Amino acid sequence: MTAEAQAFAAFFPPNPMKHGRVMGWDDHGRKIVKTVEGAPVTLQAITAHLGASGRNAGNALGYLPGFEHGTNVGAIDLDDKDFPGDAMPATLRAVLETCAGLNLEAYPERSSSGKGWHVWIFADDVLPWAVYRDALRVIVEKAGLPATVETYPNGDGASGRWIITPYSQALSEVSSITPRLGATYLELDDSQPIPVDY
């Protein structure tokens, strides 16, 4: 385990009930995933995800960050199929401006496809899953987005659908992925990347 894995777990609390991994891509460009039910996320799994274990996990770790009864972090998933071409930058800006207007900490992460975005939103306190889900739905509505936009959490418990977490292989010494950022990473308002050990 590393200090970086512990810091990562503080921002993306390890789910106590399930997690998954991206195993690859099919012929249509869709993710092939494996979900492990009834298995909590461990610091060892996070260490491998970050590439700090000396072994390459090979597949990005995904989970719904939070605890048994609630969470303090969630994400709004902006897919390119819903906001093609020039619509995506305006959509991302609308979400970030809505969050800023509500005094919420929000950081964009370009999704692993390179075409969409995850907007990670952090709260000061752990809220019940359903409360956090409903708050994200209000942000989607206030930003003028369609109700079909996915949010995480999207259910009322820790066993809901998971999302790929950022910083896969950020600390790997053998990876060709950008050091300290990995395959995906959070960004500041001015599009500056936030390293995993920031």
Backbone as CSV, one residue per row, in Angstrom:
resi,resn,N_x,N_y,N_z,CA_x,CA_y,CA_z,C_x,C_y,C_z
1,MET,0.839,-1.191,0.000,0.000,0.000,0.000,0.876,1.243,0.000
2,THR,0.369,2.281,-0.559,1.121,3.520,-0.651,0.335,4.659,-0.024
3,ALA,1.059,5.729,0.269,0.395,6.933,0.768,-0.563,7.470,-0.286
4,GLU,-0.199,7.328,-1.569,-1.068,7.798,-2.644,-2.374,7.015,-2.680
5,ALA,-2.299,5.708,-2.430,-3.523,4.894,-2.415,-4.425,5.323,-1.268
6,GLN,-3.838,5.618,-0.109,-4.631,6.072,1.026,-5.254,7.432,0.747
7,ALA,-4.498,8.330,0.091,-5.040,9.645,-0.267,-6.158,9.493,-1.304
8,PHE,-5.948,8.601,-2.273,-6.975,8.339,-3.281,-8.260,7.847,-2.616
9,ALA,-8.109,6.920,-1.658,-9.264,6.368,-0.951,-9.986,7.425,-0.130
10,ALA,-9.275,8.460,0.309,-9.927,9.541,1.057,-10.844,10.358,0.143
11,PHE,-10.463,10.524,-1.131,-11.275,11.280,-2.077,-12.308,10.401,-2.778
12,PHE,-11.963,9.126,-3.001,-12.850,8.177,-3.656,-13.030,6.991,-2.710
13,PRO,-13.880,7.147,-1.669,-13.994,6.112,-0.634,-14.270,4.733,-1.222
14,PRO,-13.519,3.721,-0.779,-13.675,2.369,-1.328,-15.052,1.781,-1.036
15,ASN,-15.736,1.390,-2.080,-17.068,0.805,-1.944,-16.993,-0.486,-1.131
16,PRO,-17.886,-0.664,-0.151,-17.835,-1.860,0.692,-18.535,-3.083,0.102
17,MET,-19.174,-2.943,-1.081,-20.038,-4.019,-1.556,-19.682,-4.602,-2.917
18,LYS,-19.092,-3.803,-3.805,-18.810,-4.324,-5.142,-17.830,-3.425,-5.868
19,HIS,-17.237,-3.984,-6.897,-16.362,-3.213,-7.767,-16.282,-3.933,-9.106
20,GLY,-15.553,-3.343,-10.026,-15.409,-3.972,-11.330,-14.129,-3.532,-11.999
21,ARG,-13.872,-4.143,-13.123,-12.707,-3.798,-13.925,-13.106,-3.761,-15.395
22,VAL,-12.450,-2.892,-16.146,-12.612,-2.861,-17.590,-11.660,-3.901,-18.159
23,MET,-12.209,-4.883,-18.848,-11.405,-6.000,-19.350,-10.946,-5.795,-20.790
24,GLY,-11.514,-4.803,-21.466,-11.155,-4.543,-22.856,-12.321,-3.912,-23.589
25,TRP,-12.287,-4.024,-24.897,-13.294,-3.390,-25.751,-13.772,-4.399,-26.789
26,ASP,-15.065,-4.367,-27.130,-15.574,-5.268,-28.152,-15.376,-4.646,-29.538
27,ASP,-15.859,-5.342,-30.570,-15.669,-4.882,-31.952,-16.427,-3.595,-32.263
28,HIS,-17.380,-3.233,-31.402,-18.165,-2.008,-31.609,-17.674,-0.853,-30.732
29,GLY,-16.555,-1.056,-30.044,-15.991,-0.003,-29.207,-16.621,0.112,-27.838
30,ARG,-17.438,-0.866,-27.449,-18.059,-0.844,-26.123,-17.152,-1.544,-25.125
31,LYS,-17.166,-1.040,-23.898,-16.343,-1.631,-22.843,-16.816,-3.036,-22.488
32,ILE,-15.856,-3.916,-22.272,-16.145,-5.236,-21.713,-15.748,-5.146,-20.250
33,VAL,-16.698,-5.374,-19.358,-16.434,-5.191,-17.932,-16.717,-6.465,-17.159
34,LYS,-16.066,-6.557,-16.021,-16.302,-7.659,-15.084,-16.660,-7.039,-13.747
35,THR,-17.818,-7.396,-13.204,-18.264,-6.894,-11.910,-18.098,-7.988,-10.870
36,VAL,-17.593,-7.609,-9.709,-17.423,-8.545,-8.603,-18.381,-8.118,-7.493
37,GLU,-19.432,-8.894,-7.306,-20.433,-8.588,-6.276,-19.954,-9.099,-4.920
38,GLY,-20.350,-8.428,-3.864,-20.040,-8.872,-2.512,-18.578,-8.790,-2.142
39,ALA,-17.822,-7.965,-2.862,-16.388,-7.836,-2.587,-16.033,-6.359,-2.455
40,PRO,-15.609,-5.938,-1.271,-15.260,-4.531,-1.089,-13.990,-4.167,-1.857
41,VAL,-13.866,-2.900,-2.170,-12.633,-2.378,-2.764,-11.587,-2.318,-1.656
42,THR,-10.401,-2.807,-1.945,-9.322,-2.805,-0.956,-8.251,-1.782,-1.323
43,LEU,-7.440,-1.408,-0.338,-6.319,-0.519,-0.628,-5.329,-1.187,-1.582
44,GLN,-5.224,-2.523,-1.521,-4.358,-3.230,-2.454,-4.865,-3.071,-3.889
45,ALA,-6.182,-3.127,-4.080,-6.752,-2.948,-5.420,-6.511,-1.529,-5.923
46,ILE,-6.622,-0.548,-5.030,-6.362,0.841,-5.412,-4.889,1.021,-5.755
47,THR,-4.006,0.425,-4.969,-2.571,0.500,-5.236,-2.263,-0.065,-6.620
48,ALA,-2.865,-1.212,-6.947,-2.664,-1.810,-8.274,-3.249,-0.922,-9.367
49,HIS,-4.422,-0.330,-9.112,-5.061,0.575,-10.074,-4.135,1.751,-10.396
50,LEU,-3.510,2.292,-9.373,-2.598,3.426,-9.561,-1.279,2.993,-10.196
51,GLY,-1.013,1.698,-10.209,0.237,1.207,-10.783,1.406,1.330,-9.838
52,ALA,1.129,1.434,-8.542,2.190,1.652,-7.557,2.622,0.362,-6.878
53,SER,2.074,-0.773,-7.299,2.360,-2.030,-6.606,3.560,-2.768,-7.179
54,GLY,4.120,-2.238,-8.253,5.200,-2.950,-8.916,4.682,-3.915,-9.958
55,ARG,3.359,-4.127,-9.948,2.717,-4.970,-10.959,1.692,-4.110,-11.684
56,ASN,1.534,-4.359,-12.945,0.562,-3.625,-13.729,-0.780,-4.340,-13.652
57,ALA,-1.786,-3.668,-13.087,-3.115,-4.280,-12.963,-3.704,-4.563,-14.332
58,GLY,-3.297,-3.781,-15.321,-3.741,-4.018,-16.687,-5.130,-3.514,-17.004
59,ASN,-6.020,-3.507,-16.049,-7.402,-3.108,-16.287,-7.830,-2.098,-15.226
60,ALA,-8.414,-1.005,-15.684,-8.814,0.062,-14.775,-9.852,-0.425,-13.767
61,LEU,-9.729,0.045,-12.538,-10.647,-0.280,-11.456,-11.857,0.648,-11.515
62,GLY,-13.020,0.083,-11.323,-14.227,0.883,-11.256,-15.020,0.538,-10.009
63,TYR,-15.608,1.560,-9.405,-16.516,1.335,-8.289,-17.331,2.586,-8.037
64,LEU,-18.356,2.438,-7.251,-19.183,3.562,-6.845,-18.610,4.061,-5.525
65,PRO,-17.887,5.197,-5.540,-17.234,5.646,-4.310,-18.246,5.911,-3.196
66,GLY,-17.932,5.442,-2.005,-18.790,5.705,-0.865,-18.726,4.616,0.179
67,PHE,-19.610,4.735,1.133,-19.658,3.858,2.296,-20.972,3.067,2.281
68,GLU,-21.190,2.273,3.281,-22.395,1.442,3.290,-23.672,2.276,3.229
69,HIS,-23.715,3.389,3.970,-24.954,4.155,4.081,-24.957,5.476,3.329
70,GLY,-23.860,5.842,2.667,-23.858,7.103,1.953,-22.534,7.409,1.294
71,THR,-22.457,8.601,0.710,-21.260,9.014,-0.008,-21.065,10.524,0.083
72,ASN,-19.858,10.954,-0.208,-19.558,12.385,-0.291,-18.981,12.734,-1.659
73,VAL,-19.096,11.816,-2.610,-18.601,12.070,-3.965,-19.497,11.369,-4.977
74,GLY,-19.698,12.046,-6.090,-20.481,11.479,-7.170,-20.019,12.052,-8.488
75,ALA,-20.619,11.597,-9.563,-20.205,12.053,-10.888,-21.395,12.180,-11.815
76,ILE,-21.271,13.125,-12.727,-22.204,13.281,-13.837,-21.457,12.843,-15.082
77,ASP,-22.047,11.913,-15.824,-21.399,11.288,-16.978,-21.922,11.929,-18.263
78,LEU,-21.052,12.657,-18.947,-21.423,13.326,-20.190,-20.858,12.527,-21.356
79,ASP,-21.714,11.827,-22.086,-21.288,10.974,-23.193,-21.366,11.715,-24.518
80,ASP,-20.386,11.434,-25.392,-20.350,12.107,-26.692,-21.545,11.750,-27.563
81,LYS,-22.131,10.577,-27.368,-23.309,10.201,-28.168,-24.500,11.102,-27.847
82,ASP,-24.542,11.647,-26.634,-25.632,12.540,-26.234,-25.352,14.002,-26.587
83,PHE,-24.058,14.348,-26.662,-23.667,15.740,-26.929,-22.566,15.755,-27.987
84,PRO,-22.911,15.441,-29.236,-21.891,15.324,-30.284,-21.332,16.684,-30.718
85,GLY,-20.110,16.612,-31.266,-19.493,17.788,-31.879,-19.323,18.947,-30.926
86,ASP,-19.805,20.112,-31.361,-19.642,21.348,-30.591,-20.505,21.399,-29.340
87,ALA,-21.438,20.467,-29.190,-22.330,20.487,-28.020,-21.594,20.121,-26.734
88,MET,-20.547,19.303,-26.814,-19.879,18.831,-25.598,-19.211,19.951,-24.804
89,PRO,-18.396,20.822,-25.408,-17.779,21.879,-24.603,-18.800,22.766,-23.888
90,ALA,-19.893,23.100,-24.563,-20.929,23.936,-23.948,-21.625,23.191,-22.816
91,THR,-21.822,21.885,-22.990,-22.470,21.073,-21.957,-21.592,20.986,-20.720
92,LEU,-20.312,20.703,-20.919,-19.377,20.636,-19.798,-19.334,21.968,-19.059
93,ARG,-19.255,23.056,-19.805,-19.224,24.391,-19.193,-20.497,24.644,-18.382
94,ALA,-21.658,24.233,-18.903,-22.926,24.436,-18.196,-22.932,23.694,-16.867
95,VAL,-22.410,22.465,-16.839,-22.371,21.695,-15.596,-21.416,22.346,-14.599
96,LEU,-20.229,22.722,-15.059,-19.248,23.331,-14.151,-19.737,24.672,-13.618
97,GLU,-20.371,25.468,-14.458,-20.906,26.758,-14.008,-22.063,26.570,-13.035
98,THR,-22.892,25.566,-13.265,-23.986,25.276,-12.333,-23.423,24.886,-10.977
99,CYS,-22.414,24.025,-10.969,-21.790,23.613,-9.708,-21.154,24.802,-9.003
100,ALA,-20.458,25.649,-9.749,-19.827,26.835,-9.158,-20.888,27.755,-8.554
101,GLY,-22.019,27.908,-9.246,-23.112,28.738,-8.742,-23.741,28.191,-7.472
102,LEU,-23.586,26.878,-7.259,-24.106,26.236,-6.048,-23.012,26.041,-4.992
103,ASN,-21.841,26.634,-5.236,-20.681,26.520,-4.327,-20.266,25.075,-4.088
104,LEU,-20.285,24.278,-5.159,-19.880,22.884,-5.075,-18.508,22.694,-5.705
105,GLU,-17.699,21.831,-5.109,-16.403,21.489,-5.686,-16.627,20.469,-6.793
106,ALA,-16.298,20.840,-8.012,-16.487,19.956,-9.159,-15.249,19.991,-10.042
107,TYR,-14.822,18.824,-10.484,-13.628,18.705,-11.305,-13.914,17.782,-12.479
108,PRO,-13.636,18.242,-13.702,-13.869,17.388,-14.858,-12.735,16.383,-15.061
109,GLU,-13.104,15.251,-15.627,-12.159,14.206,-16.018,-12.588,13.723,-17.392
110,ARG,-11.709,13.856,-18.377,-12.036,13.336,-19.705,-12.160,11.824,-19.596
111,SER,-13.247,11.267,-20.098,-13.488,9.834,-19.944,-12.472,9.027,-20.744
112,SER,-12.394,7.748,-20.451,-11.366,6.896,-21.055,-11.492,6.810,-22.574
113,SER,-12.672,7.080,-23.110,-12.841,7.081,-24.567,-12.186,8.301,-25.205
114,GLY,-11.936,9.334,-24.401,-11.370,10.576,-24.919,-12.408,11.492,-25.535
115,LYS,-13.665,11.090,-25.520,-14.714,11.877,-26.173,-15.699,12.501,-25.199
116,GLY,-15.904,11.877,-24.056,-16.861,12.386,-23.084,-16.157,12.882,-21.836
117,TRP,-16.959,13.232,-20.841,-16.418,13.742,-19.577,-17.168,13.149,-18.399
118,HIS,-16.448,12.952,-17.313,-17.046,12.716,-16.002,-16.809,13.996,-15.212
119,VAL,-17.830,14.533,-14.599,-17.665,15.678,-13.706,-17.834,15.139,-12.292
120,TRP,-16.729,15.114,-11.540,-16.726,14.606,-10.166,-17.089,15.741,-9.233
121,ILE,-18.053,15.498,-8.348,-18.565,16.521,-7.445,-18.402,16.018,-6.013
122,PHE,-17.721,16.821,-5.202,-17.367,16.429,-3.838,-18.155,17.255,-2.829
123,ALA,-18.659,16.591,-1.801,-19.392,17.248,-0.719,-18.544,17.229,0.550
124,ASP,-18.818,18.144,1.441,-18.088,18.199,2.715,-18.481,17.056,3.642
125,ASP,-19.727,16.612,3.547,-20.240,15.589,4.453,-20.741,14.376,3.669
126,VAL,-20.761,13.235,4.334,-21.345,12.029,3.755,-22.864,12.161,3.820
127,LEU,-23.496,11.991,2.675,-24.950,12.089,2.576,-25.523,10.722,2.229
128,PRO,-26.764,10.438,2.620,-27.384,9.186,2.202,-27.350,9.068,0.668
129,TRP,-27.214,7.831,0.183,-27.098,7.603,-1.255,-28.215,8.286,-2.043
130,ALA,-29.452,8.145,-1.594,-30.590,8.713,-2.328,-30.543,10.236,-2.340
131,VAL,-30.061,10.845,-1.266,-29.947,12.307,-1.206,-28.906,12.782,-2.208
132,TYR,-27.767,12.086,-2.263,-26.709,12.481,-3.207,-27.202,12.291,-4.645
133,ARG,-27.863,11.168,-4.901,-28.417,10.911,-6.234,-29.363,12.035,-6.643
134,ASP,-30.275,12.410,-5.745,-31.255,13.456,-6.057,-30.573,14.808,-6.260
135,ALA,-29.525,15.084,-5.499,-28.793,16.343,-5.669,-28.142,16.406,-7.053
136,LEU,-27.584,15.300,-7.507,-26.984,15.270,-8.843,-28.044,15.473,-9.922
137,ARG,-29.223,14.912,-9.712,-30.306,15.095,-10.686,-30.727,16.563,-10.759
138,VAL,-30.692,17.265,-9.609,-31.019,18.698,-9.602,-29.967,19.475,-10.395
139,ILE,-28.693,19.117,-10.241,-27.626,19.784,-10.995,-27.843,19.573,-12.492
140,VAL,-28.157,18.350,-12.890,-28.419,18.054,-14.303,-29.553,18.934,-14.822
141,GLU,-30.621,19.044,-14.048,-31.766,19.851,-14.465,-31.400,21.334,-14.543
142,LYS,-30.716,21.849,-13.508,-30.346,23.273,-13.488,-29.382,23.623,-14.618
143,ALA,-28.576,22.653,-15.050,-27.634,22.883,-16.153,-28.329,22.803,-17.507
144,GLY,-29.618,22.461,-17.504,-30.378,22.401,-18.747,-30.123,21.146,-19.568
145,LEU,-29.694,20.075,-18.908,-29.393,18.834,-19.614,-30.606,17.908,-19.598
146,PRO,-30.664,16.990,-20.547,-31.796,16.051,-20.555,-31.748,15.101,-19.370
147,ALA,-32.888,14.615,-18.961,-32.985,13.721,-17.804,-32.302,12.379,-18.053
148,THR,-31.946,12.084,-19.290,-31.292,10.813,-19.615,-29.802,10.798,-19.261
149,VAL,-29.237,11.945,-18.889,-27.819,11.993,-18.508,-27.615,11.121,-17.268
150,GLU,-26.591,10.256,-17.318,-26.330,9.352,-16.204,-25.607,10.065,-15.068
151,THR,-25.957,9.674,-13.860,-25.272,10.163,-12.674,-24.857,8.964,-11.822
152,TYR,-23.819,9.163,-11.043,-23.320,8.139,-10.113,-23.157,8.800,-8.752
153,PRO,-23.934,8.420,-7.743,-24.837,7.282,-7.726,-26.106,7.540,-8.529
154,ASN,-26.660,6.437,-9.039,-27.947,6.527,-9.719,-28.998,5.679,-9.015
155,GLY,-28.605,5.063,-7.918,-29.544,4.278,-7.119,-29.584,4.807,-5.699
156,ASP,-30.071,3.983,-4.795,-30.190,4.446,-3.413,-29.345,3.618,-2.456
157,GLY,-28.261,3.018,-2.971,-27.399,2.239,-2.105,-26.021,2.014,-2.709
158,ALA,-25.142,1.422,-1.916,-23.759,1.187,-2.318,-23.622,0.129,-3.397
159,SER,-24.680,-0.620,-3.657,-24.596,-1.694,-4.647,-25.037,-1.251,-6.035
160,GLY,-25.155,0.062,-6.254,-25.559,0.569,-7.566,-24.471,0.399,-8.615
161,ARG,-24.767,0.836,-9.830,-23.807,0.734,-10.937,-22.537,1.494,-10.618
162,TRP,-21.411,0.935,-11.033,-20.121,1.558,-10.755,-19.616,2.339,-11.960
163,ILE,-18.613,3.178,-11.702,-18.005,4.034,-12.722,-16.493,3.823,-12.667
164,ILE,-15.838,3.932,-13.794,-14.386,3.793,-13.830,-13.770,4.958,-13.062
165,THR,-12.852,4.642,-12.155,-12.204,5.691,-11.368,-10.995,6.239,-12.122
166,PRO,-10.647,7.493,-11.872,-9.520,8.102,-12.589,-8.164,7.611,-12.079
167,TYR,-7.132,8.058,-12.759,-5.722,7.851,-12.384,-5.232,6.414,-12.558
168,SER,-5.852,5.645,-13.458,-5.360,4.304,-13.730,-3.919,4.367,-14.229
169,GLN,-3.035,3.652,-13.550,-1.614,3.523,-13.893,-0.820,4.829,-13.754
170,ALA,-1.327,5.781,-12.969,-0.646,7.066,-12.805,0.739,6.934,-12.174
171,LEU,0.939,5.922,-11.341,2.213,5.777,-10.636,3.049,4.609,-11.153
172,SER,2.643,4.033,-12.280,3.377,2.903,-12.830,4.693,3.358,-13.443
173,GLU,5.756,2.647,-13.156,7.055,2.965,-13.736,7.242,2.325,-15.104
174,VAL,6.406,1.355,-15.444,6.568,0.643,-16.708,5.519,1.032,-17.743
175,SER,4.605,1.877,-17.372,3.519,2.241,-18.268,3.926,3.386,-19.187
176,SER,3.373,3.380,-20.388,3.595,4.491,-21.312,2.592,5.616,-21.078
177,ILE,1.677,5.401,-20.151,0.667,6.411,-19.821,1.344,7.552,-19.046
178,THR,0.828,8.753,-19.199,1.430,9.941,-18.607,1.690,9.770,-17.113
179,PRO,2.944,9.868,-16.667,3.263,9.712,-15.238,2.504,10.716,-14.377
180,ARG,2.030,10.230,-13.217,1.333,11.000,-12.203,-0.075,11.431,-12.623
181,LEU,-0.453,11.139,-13.882,-1.806,11.436,-14.346,-2.529,10.167,-14.764
182,GLY,-1.820,9.265,-15.390,-2.425,8.010,-15.805,-3.287,8.146,-17.037
183,ALA,-4.202,7.210,-17.197,-5.059,7.182,-18.380,-6.079,8.314,-18.355
184,THR,-6.593,8.636,-17.181,-7.529,9.755,-17.011,-7.214,10.437,-15.692
185,TYR,-7.578,11.708,-15.596,-7.229,12.494,-14.413,-8.186,13.670,-14.269
186,LEU,-8.248,14.209,-13.060,-9.081,15.386,-12.806,-8.351,16.629,-13.288
187,GLU,-9.131,17.662,-13.596,-8.568,18.928,-14.064,-9.097,20.090,-13.233
188,LEU,-8.299,21.157,-13.198,-8.726,22.411,-12.590,-9.580,23.191,-13.588
189,ASP,-10.146,24.323,-13.130,-11.000,25.148,-13.985,-10.310,25.578,-15.271
190,ASP,-9.007,25.815,-15.202,-8.274,26.304,-16.368,-7.709,25.167,-17.218
191,SER,-8.263,23.977,-17.072,-7.879,22.769,-17.812,-6.509,22.227,-17.430
192,GLN,-5.921,22.711,-16.361,-4.644,22.180,-15.916,-4.882,20.835,-15.218
193,PRO,-4.075,19.831,-15.548,-4.252,18.521,-14.929,-3.888,18.536,-13.453
194,ILE,-4.580,17.728,-12.675,-4.287,17.573,-11.252,-3.592,16.229,-11.079
195,PRO,-2.288,16.216,-10.753,-1.589,14.941,-10.578,-2.172,14.150,-9.415
196,VAL,-2.012,12.838,-9.438,-2.562,11.971,-8.413,-1.974,12.289,-7.050
197,ASP,-0.755,12.810,-7.000,-0.109,13.115,-5.717,-0.111,14.604,-5.429
198,TYR,-1.106,15.333,-5.964,-1.227,16.789,-5.783,-1.476,17.142,-4.340
